[in-house]
């Protein structure tokens, strides 16, 4: 086999590929350009993260100013930067839970790893040294580090790495369209899920379980929207056993669901919230764990018997990233980005419904806020599993649109600044891509 022509080992890419990667070189607004000069509407917001679009001048200026003033200083051993402290204060003012403190990291996976360690530390502060297991959902996505990858419920993240670790235990996916929920009313499906959760906790022993982590909407698993009554029931079960609830808002935070946080949108009460992506609109790597007051109080009271919180990263609260995040948060608030999403989301869903509902090979159209999906019938037209998603995604590139495929589901997650007209254009291009795939005119771009 010929060697890969690139020196880059690309994430989520087969290492044996012997073709040049698709190289993006410029972005402005919701459009990006590749090295061949072709333009694309970015229907994926980068990786569901460039919420404010590309080349946002305020974010660029914020980074430049901070590079001049203080390009770096570590947050370590009770010394930090003014801008990291200021960002923590900003987040405390908008946080959707009674706040204790904020811990900064650099990616969603690092935030989730940190949340697990905070959960373990919390229980040890209370003398519960056997509480080490983490519950998570099948098809949930929490990152690809050893710990976050173990919590992730997608098999392709585990292959080749000996994951998940034994202390990470999966509960059934809350997918109303999945095998467990087919043919059931919402009420019966939720009862079945909660029954499974209760039995699993009993088998594992609640005194060995530290936390449960979940996404409000499961994005990388195929845009799965749990029934509205599911998480409130889950919270009741967790509270009975003092199992901490970690809500992974890495994707949904800062407006994507039409509210600043999905925590508020869905009326949830987590103990910890993890954030990344939209925190800086992906202009600089930064993530955060919002630690609830109850958890922080227990840690502060019990920690003298353990010692310092022995966790952190060189770049935790990096000044440039923190400055960009402060400006991104200011833009989201000043321009009421969540309100814009809430007002514009019906255009997205109506356009998708008009284009796809009732069409040949289409199983389902669904969405919430600026998260939407079209799922095709697996095997329709004699295609192997996953072929619909891969082909529609490839055809979309040829039509000047970037989307994401998860199996036979195609996900559209536009930048949160997208207008009604831009949304309609994206859906028109996606519809053309579907009909190209239906006709079998395989993309050759």
Steps between C-alpha positions, in 0.01 A plus 500: 500500500629845412593720798259771607604817316445717809724509807194562720342215698141618465241455776205271423654401168610153377884505523527291181341768280739583216327812373559864577270643770247768414674820613303804617699824486265790571170583666268798524152510648345157439712426189837325471733458201731211418849495350351471150297818546163327534254644752265314736222597734605350832198303615700343782635813676849349473426220744189656655720771646555808281167635625579862412633422155846560357728804523280675758693829543429547871640157581808561286564833675450345845767238426742760360459732801562219747805376309654843553399542866563150639536218247530232767507438870414172669220455750682293760563493878270793583634726226305583185430777248251783526321391183445142624348638820281737299373220275410292805298796630330542160398135498375515859261779396338294223534149644175301514581331832581629849869566450797396703805550279619454141788279394661571161645248255567499126250267331167333561671170574729665758199668659327164532813332636519782755134457592559130569795584725294764679228239557755254641653774714156603629419149619841459661447827684189335644692182591352291215815340365318229303314746276696480175261375227368733230166433331445623144277427204539276199553729198596791727814694407729662758839507328784265411748522788535181706239607755263696276539235230399236753186698580424539129254236385618460140687182413726656236652721771598186694635276222875460510548661842374243751223736609277554685663468840319258731364769732293662222153348476246563223125553529267462199483778243184713545420491127124488438573369148750236615434129553411546867234764431339381179126454519481654848330809631732758655373414846566126460841563345609725787373245752708233328811723501459590868440137590823405325685780680366394840595135442848592377565717807385217726726246324804732501429613861416871541779535756753443219356756255638855495315670215279476193594704192268579210440745217166685486489404130732221388679656204774268372279198562266617223316801644290307750240707685391323820133514604427814708416300813817290490760719672270619781439134585872424478574785741255356754683167493845659527395723789380201704850351485701827504644413160620827347341614173753638250331673207720512191409832334811505282278518189181656634645783712480868399186501290485198271167379638342847503593567863835596647522150647302183436496461879245781508333402173410156636456592868792291630694526826848350454776505760771581245484636144775461243546765231730552199442566127274810514684635804748668263312424177801267450734793430730382780511166686321535833246305704350521845334303774233689691510350849174532689492657845404179683791310348746784554398547862561131573838516326607813686399347833651156444811582300733586794509129584610418144720792401515716190275427203772323303363559154547761229665585170778736394248689288207503745344845467753604234483883488451528123232232494331656802501844337342360184243310707407818691442683171305207352274493806450877474394465135259217580335713770504837322365362172261256669631209297282244684194711414604509134531121500158461659343732240680343204485130594141463368630602155758221519250236604231610254746503210624151589146370540396643163806357327519155658193386688320231299786467253626165379751340738451764775419353841491806724553877515563650844672782679515754780643849466788501252544122525314308232521163329362294216519123546478275197364146495796268550526256212253686278584456133730210586761726655716373788462653844644851516510546123214751493669729749842475337364556149278797588790659689732449200242638257451802728869589464454501125204736540695740725367392840675337796287265712574212735399137459452256788411167347188563290427830677608834354533781754463871431631731774542849352696781665269680742526824300340339191204691355170361376615535138832327571316217675266454203798494264670231709189284493459550123857381448442204730186408305697510173765281661238245601355482149851462354562211739159353417586507131833333568709781352794445732700810585843526339611838634 
